[in-house]
Each structure stands twice: as structure tokens, then as C-alpha cells.
Amino acid sequence: AVVSVVLADDHVVVRQGVRALLESDPQFVVAGEAANGFEAVELVKRRKPTVLIADLMMPGLDGLATTRKVSRLKSDTRVIILSMYGDQAYVLEALKCGAAGYVVKESCGAELFQALRVVVAGGRYLSPAISEASIGSFSSMGTILQKAQAGAMEVHDKLTARERTVLQLVVEGTSSRDIGIRLRISARKVESHRASLMQKLGLTTHQDLIRYALRRGVIPNGEPKPARNKASKLRSFEMTRSREKTPSVSPAL
């Protein structure tokens, strides 16, 4: 059967690349594109796609909030988060929000096809890169899925989706003004989110925030790094179907 897909990413070049990849296989058809979460939810309501592929960081309504809204529609649409971030906190939150899969943009095109086939069949999929680099304290991918199902609360879980987005961008060195432009909110609102998340985390200085981000794996290489631009995001996600070994998948829950 043909699998219909809606793409949601605020970067046109990324959507075009993923569309070209999917259209190379007659099993998949792109039913629509959205530049933000609000558009994605409306497209899901109208087109009722088999799968929604959503970016994690989108203006207005991010990928996590979008996933939550789609899950509440009680539709048959399955959600795959496609992101440049593999931090375990984001993966857990995505699963809690109802995502059926999480693929990092550094993956090859073959992995995205694998993820699509797994979630369409009713299973869950996590990129092998997440298992290797981001799960850390969890012994296996099965454990991270169980933790997501249980909804175990810790301090980080108390942050809202918007606060997590602000945290990610702040530790990458993005200014409040630029964060506001990206999220389409005022710089003052950004500062409000920053103050709120620091209060929840019990932090007082920017250095405390950096150290916290390092412990959480939000900035895995030990240094705040600038956000990638559109071109580098596309280059990192290889839009080619490779003959690599089929990545491991988790069983359906």
C-alpha cells in the first residue's frame, strides 16, 4: 500500500531534500509540506497522512508540541521526529508526546526509509546513533522506551517544550534577540523563559547552565556550539539511499 507523508520543517531546502528522497521510492507519496507545527497539525487534520515527519525545532509550535497535538487528534497518523539533536531528554520527551520514531539528520536516507517502514508496521524506531551516543545511563534502547512509557519525572521533565528549546539555543550561544526571531517571540519573552527554566533547574549563572547542559548531553562535545545553518543541516542529512547494514530497531510496544 502507498504510504502518504506530510513533511514539517521550517527550512525549505530540508523539506525539498526529504521530498526528493521519498519520491525516489514509489511506495511513498508526499501529501503536503508545512513550515511550522500549526500548519502541520492542520495538514494532518485535512490530509490524514499515514506518517508525519516533523523537525524538532520549528517556530511557533515545535516538534514536541506538534506531536502532542497530533496524538490528541486520535488519528491513525504516526509521527517521526527528524532532528539534528540526539539528546536523550529530547528523545524521551518525543516518545512521551506520542512519537513513534526519532531519526537524527546525520543519518543516511536508507535509515529514514527503515524508520518509516517500522512505524507504519506499528513499531517504534530510534536511530542507532541515539542508542550509541545519547542514551548514556540507560542500558538499552528498550530501557529508554520503558522510561518514556512510565513517564518518570525528574527535574528536566518539568521544563516545558518551549523552555527546552530556549535552553538548547542559549547553550549554543544564540542571543535572546536571535532566539526570539527564530521562535517568533519577543526577546523579553525569551528572557522570561530563560529565567523560568533556570529557576526550575535551581541554577543561577550562565556557567551553571552550561555545566548542566554538559551533564545532560545537550552539548555533547564539551563546548557550546553555534546552530547550523540551512545548508549544513541539509548536508549532514545524506539524501542518498545507501547499502549500509540495516540499522537495529526496537520491537513494537
C-alpha positions in Angstrom: 0.0 0.0 0.0 1.1 3.6 -0.7 2.3 5.5 2.4 1.3 9.1 2.5 3.6 11.5 4.3 3.4 15.1 5.5 6.7 17.0 6.0 7.1 19.7 8.6 10.3 21.7 8.7 10.9 25.4 8.8 13.7 25.1 6.2 12.5 24.8 2.7 15.8 23.2 1.5 15.4 20.4 4.0 11.8 19.7 3.0 12.8 19.7 -0.6 15.6 17.2 0.1 13.4 14.9 2.1 10.6 15.1 -0.6 13.1 14.2 -3.3 14.3 11.2 -1.3 10.8 9.9 -0.6 9.7 10.4 -4.1 12.5 8.1 -5.3 10.5 5.2 -3.9 7.0 4.6 -5.4 5.8 3.3 -2.0 5.8 6.8 -0.6 3.9 9.9 -1.6 4.3 13.4 -0.1 0.8 14.6 0.8 1.8 18.1 1.9 4.5 20.3 3.4 4.4 22.6 6.5 6.8 25.3 7.6 5.7 25.1 11.3 3.8 23.0 13.7 0.5 24.8 13.4 0.5 24.2 9.6 1.5 20.6 10.2 -1.5 19.9 12.6 -3.9 21.4 10.1 -2.5 19.3 7.2 -2.8 16.2 9.4 -6.5 17.1 10.0 -7.2 17.6 6.3 -5.0 15.1 4.6 -4.9 12.3 7.2 -1.5 11.1 6.2 0.0 7.8 7.3 3.0 9.5 8.7 4.0 13.0 9.8 7.8 13.7 9.7 8.4 16.7 11.9 11.5 18.7 12.7 12.2 19.2 16.4 12.9 22.9 16.4 10.3 24.8 14.5 9.0 28.4 15.1 5.6 28.9 16.7 4.8 25.3 17.6 7.9 23.0 17.8 8.1 19.3 17.0 7.3 18.1 20.5 4.1 20.2 20.9 3.1 19.3 17.3 3.5 15.6 18.2 1.4 16.0 21.3 -1.4 17.8 19.4 -1.4 15.2 16.6 -1.6 12.4 19.2 -4.7 14.1 20.8 -6.4 14.1 17.4 -6.9 10.3 17.9 -6.0 9.9 14.2 -4.0 7.0 12.8 -1.2 9.3 11.8 2.2 8.2 13.2 4.8 10.8 13.9 8.6 10.6 13.3 10.8 13.3 14.7 13.6 14.2 12.3 16.2 16.3 14.2 19.8 17.3 14.4 19.6 16.8 18.2 20.1 13.4 19.7 20.0 14.4 23.4 18.3 11.7 25.5 16.0 14.3 27.1 14.5 15.3 23.7 14.2 11.6 22.7 12.3 10.8 25.9 10.1 13.8 25.6 9.3 13.0 22.0 8.3 9.4 23.0 6.2 10.7 25.9 4.4 13.1 23.5 3.5 10.2 21.3 6.2 10.0 18.6 6.6 6.6 17.0 10.2 7.3 15.8 13.2 9.6 16.2 15.8 9.9 13.5 18.8 12.2 13.6 19.6 14.2 10.5 23.1 12.8 10.3 21.5 9.5 9.3 21.6 8.3 5.7 18.5 8.2 3.5 18.2 4.4 3.9 17.6 4.8 7.7 14.7 7.2 7.1 13.1 4.6 4.9 13.7 1.9 7.5 12.1 4.2 10.2 9.1 4.8 8.0 8.5 1.1 7.4 8.9 0.2 11.0 6.4 2.8 12.3 3.9 2.1 9.5 4.0 -1.6 10.6 3.2 -0.5 14.2 6.6 -0.5 15.7 8.9 2.2 17.2 12.2 3.3 15.8 15.2 5.1 17.3 18.3 6.0 15.3 21.3 3.7 16.3 23.2 7.0 16.8 20.9 7.8 19.7 21.4 4.4 21.3 25.2 4.8 21.0 25.8 8.4 21.8 22.8 9.8 23.8 21.2 7.2 26.0 24.3 7.1 28.2 23.0 6.0 31.6 20.3 3.7 30.1 21.4 0.2 29.5 19.4 -0.4 26.3 17.0 1.2 23.8 14.3 -0.9 25.4 15.0 0.8 28.7 14.6 4.3 27.3 11.3 3.2 25.8 10.1 1.8 29.1 11.1 5.0 30.9 9.2 7.0 28.4 6.1 4.8 28.9 6.3 5.1 32.7 6.6 8.9 32.4 9.2 9.0 35.1 9.6 12.6 36.3 12.9 14.3 37.0 13.9 17.9 37.2 14.4 18.2 33.4 11.0 16.8 32.7 9.4 19.8 34.5 10.7 22.1 31.7 8.1 23.0 29.0 8.8 22.2 25.4 9.5 25.9 24.8 11.9 26.2 27.7 13.8 23.2 26.4 14.1 24.9 23.0 15.3 28.1 24.7 17.8 26.1 26.7 19.2 24.4 23.6 19.6 27.6 21.8 21.1 29.5 24.7 23.8 27.0 25.3 24.6 27.0 21.6 25.5 30.7 22.1 22.4 32.1 20.3 21.4 35.6 21.6 18.0 36.4 23.0 17.2 38.5 20.0 18.1 35.8 17.5 16.2 33.2 19.6 13.2 35.5 19.5 13.4 35.9 15.8 13.6 32.1 15.3 10.7 31.3 17.6 8.7 34.4 16.6 8.5 35.8 20.1 10.0 38.9 21.7 13.5 39.0 23.3 11.8 39.8 26.6 9.7 36.6 26.3 12.9 34.7 25.7 14.4 36.1 28.8 11.3 35.1 30.7 11.6 31.5 29.5 15.3 31.5 30.4 14.6 32.8 33.9 11.8 30.3 34.4 13.9 27.3 33.3 16.9 28.3 35.4 14.6 28.7 38.4 13.2 25.2 37.8 16.7 23.7 37.5 18.0 25.6 40.5 20.6 27.4 38.5 21.9 31.0 39.0 24.6 31.7 36.4 25.2 31.1 32.7 28.1 28.8 33.6 25.8 26.8 35.8 23.6 26.4 32.7 26.5 25.3 30.5 27.6 22.7 33.1 24.0 21.4 33.4 23.8 21.2 29.6 27.1 19.2 29.5 25.8 16.7 32.1 22.5 16.3 30.2 24.4 15.8 26.9 22.7 18.8 25.3 26.2 19.9 24.2 28.0 16.6 23.9 31.4 17.8 22.8 32.0 19.9 25.9 31.7 23.3 24.2 28.7 25.4 23.3 28.4 25.2 19.5 26.6 27.5 17.1 23.5 26.4 15.5 24.0 25.0 12.0 22.7 26.9 9.0 20.3 25.6 6.5 22.9 24.4 4.1 24.9 22.5 6.7 21.8 20.9 8.1 20.9 19.5 4.6 24.5 18.3 4.0 24.5 16.5 7.3 21.4 14.6 6.4 22.6 12.5 3.5 19.9 12.3 0.9 21.1 9.1 -0.7 19.9 5.5 -0.4 22.9 3.5 0.8 23.5 -0.2 1.0 24.7 0.0 4.6 23.8 -2.6 7.1 20.2 -2.4 8.2 20.1 -0.5 11.5 18.7 -2.1 14.6 15.1 -1.4 15.5 13.1 -1.7 18.7 10.1 -4.0 18.9 6.6 -2.6 18.8 5.3 -1.6 22.2 
